[in-house]
C-alpha cells in the first residue's frame, strides 16, 4: 500500500516528439530546478532538434522532484526527462477538478482512483505526443460541449500516440488529427475546427490542412496584408528567432559558425582563382608504418593514424618547395612568403566546420606532431577551440576520407595558398612489381591559389606528398 501510494505521487514527463521524423533532441537549458513549483503549461526547458529550438511546457502541476538529464545531453524521444511530485497540496489536479462542477459530476472519484497512470494527465488532449492541455486550466478558455470521461480521454490519447488517430471515444467537438498535423495547423494559423477531414474515421490529414491554408477568391481577405500571388498565408511567417518551418520548406537562420563559414568560403572562392590537381597513390607501406609506430615506445601515449604521416609528408613537401607556403596581399600587391608552417586541420564539429591550426608544425618531431594533432582534435570536438587557434594558418589538410569519400575539390582557407584533401584509403587491385595485387590505395587532391602558385609548383608539392606516402622512408632521406 505504501509503495503504491508513493509511486502515485510522482508523474514523469517524457521527451515528446517535437518534430516530424525526429527521434532525439538536446536539452539546451533547464528553467526549473528540484524543489521548484510548476503549474500546468509552464515552460520547464528548452530543447534543440536537428531543425529547431523548442520550449517544452509541463502538462501538470506539482513540485519538481528530479531532473533526469543535465543541460547539453541528447535525449531520445520517449525518455523521461523530469519527475514531478503531484501529491495533494503540491498542485495536484484533484482540487482543480473539484472546483469545476460539471467535470466532477461526470468523473466519479472511484473511477478516477482506479485509473492507471497514463502517459498524459486526466482529461487532456494531445498537443505534443502524449500530452495536452487540461480542460479545467484557468489559463485557457473552456471548450463548449460535452466533457469526455477519463477512460475515454485516455483511450483517445493512447490511440493517437500509436498512430491510429483518436477514433476511440474522444470529445465529439474536438477535430481528430495527429500531433504533427496539429503542429502544422498551428504554424499555418489554421483552426482545425474549420478544416474538412478526408482521412479515415474523420481524421484530418496534412493535405486537408494545406487545402484549408490555400486562399479561395470568394473568401474575405486575410487580416495580414500579403501579395496577391502568394499561394498561402504561411509564406509570411512571423519574425521569430529560430527555425521557421512549414510542410514543404524549413528556413534556418544563418548565424554563428555557419555564417562565418559561408562568408569565408564565398570570399575565398570568388577572390582566389582555384586550381585542383589529383593523384592516386599506393599507401600500403604507409599503413604498415602506422601499425609499427603504434607499437613504438617513443609514440606511447599519443594517437598514431594515417593523418599523422600525411601531415608529416606535407610538411616535408613544403620544405622542398617553400614557395607554396605563401599568401597573396591584395592591398599591398605582394606575395608574402611564410618561413613557418601553421598547419591547419579541418575539423567537423557540432557547431560546423572549423580549421584550427598547429603553430610552427614545421619544427615538430613526429611524436610532438602526433600529440599536437590529438590535442587539436579533442579540443575541437569539445567545442573549446579558441579564436587564436584558428588564426594565422598557412596551409590546411582536410580528411574527407573519414566519410568514405574518395576525394573532393576543397576551397582554400582565406589567407592561405594551398589545401590538401585526403580521400578514403581502400583495398583495391593495383599493379605492384609487375603483378596485380590488392593494395591500400587513396586519392589526394591539392587546391592552390593560381595567383601565386603555378601548375609546376603545385604539381611538385602534390607529387612529393604522394611519393612519401608510397615510400615513407623518404621522410628520412628528404627531411
C-alpha positions, 0 to 999 in steps of 0.5 A: 500500500505504501509503495503504491501510494508513493509511486502515485505521487510522482508523474514523469514527463517524457521527451515528446516528439517535437518534430516530424521524423525526429527521434532525439533532441538536446536539452539546451537549458533547464528553467526549473530546478528540484524543489521548484513549483510548476503549474500546468503549461509552464515552460520547464526547458528548452530543447534543440532538434536537428531543425529547431529550438523548442520550449517544452511546457509541463502538462501538470502541476506539482513540485519538481522532484528530479531532473533526469538529464543535465543541460547539453545531453541528447535525449531520445524521444520517449525518455523521461526527462523530469519527475514531478511530485503531484501529491495533494497540496503540491498542485495536484489536479484533484482540487482543480477538478473539484472546483469545476462542477460539471467535470466532477459530476461526470468523473466519479472519484472511484473511477478516477482512483482506479485509473492507471497512470497514463502517459498524459494527465486526466482529461487532456488532449494531445498537443505534443505526443502524449500530452495536452492541455487540461480542460479545467486550466484557468489559463485557457478558455473552456471548450463548449460541449460535452466533457469526455470521461477519463477512460475515454480521454485516455483511450483517445490519447493512447490511440493517437500516440500509436498512430491510429488517430483518436477514433476511440471515444474522444470529445465529439467537438474536438477535430481528430488529427495527429500531433504533427498535423496539429503542429502544422495547423498551428504554424499555418494559423489554421483552426482545425475546427474549420478544416474538412477531414478526408482521412479515415474515421474523420481524421484530418490529414496534412493535405486537408490542412494545406487545402484549408491554408490555400486562399479561395477568391470568394473568401474575405481577405486575410487580416495580414496584408500579403501579395496577391500571388502568394499561394498561402498565408504561411509564406509570411511567417512571423519574425521569430528567432529560430527555425521557421518551418512549414510542410514543404520548406524549413528556413534556418537562420544563418548565424554563428559558425555557419555564417562565418563559414559561408562568408569565408568560403564565398570570399575565398572562392570568388577572390582566389582563382582555384586550381585542383590537381589529383593523384592516386597513390599506393599507401600500403607501406604507409599503413604498415608504418602506422601499425609499427609506430603504434607499437613504438615506445617513443609514440606511447601515449599519443594517437598514431593514424594515417593523418599523422604521416600525411601531415608529416609528408606535407610538411616535408613537401613544403620544405622542398618547395617553400614557395607554396607556403605563401599568401597573396596581399591584395592591398599591398600587391605582394606575395608574402612568403611564410618561413613557418608552417601553421598547419591547419586541420579541418575539423567537423564539429557540432557547431560546423566546420572549423580549421584550427591550426598547429603553430610552427608544425614545421619544427615538430618531431613526429611524436610532438606532431602526433600529440599536437594533432590529438590535442587539436582534435579533442579540443575541437570536438569539445567545442573549446577551440579558441579564436587564436587557434584558428588564426594565422594558418598557412596551409590546411589538410582536410580528411574527407576520407573519414566519410568514405569519400574518395576525394573532393575539390576543397576551397582554400582557407582565406589567407592561405595558398594551398589545401590538401584533401585526403580521400578514403584509403581502400583495398583495391587491385593495383599493379605492384612489381609487375603483378596485380595485387590488392593494395591500400590505395587513396586519392589526394587532391591539392587546391592552390591559389593560381595567383601565386602558385603555378601548375609546376609548383603545385604539381611538385608539392602534390607529387612529393606528398604522394611519393612519401606516402608510397615510400615513407622512408623518404621522410628520412632521406628528404627531411 
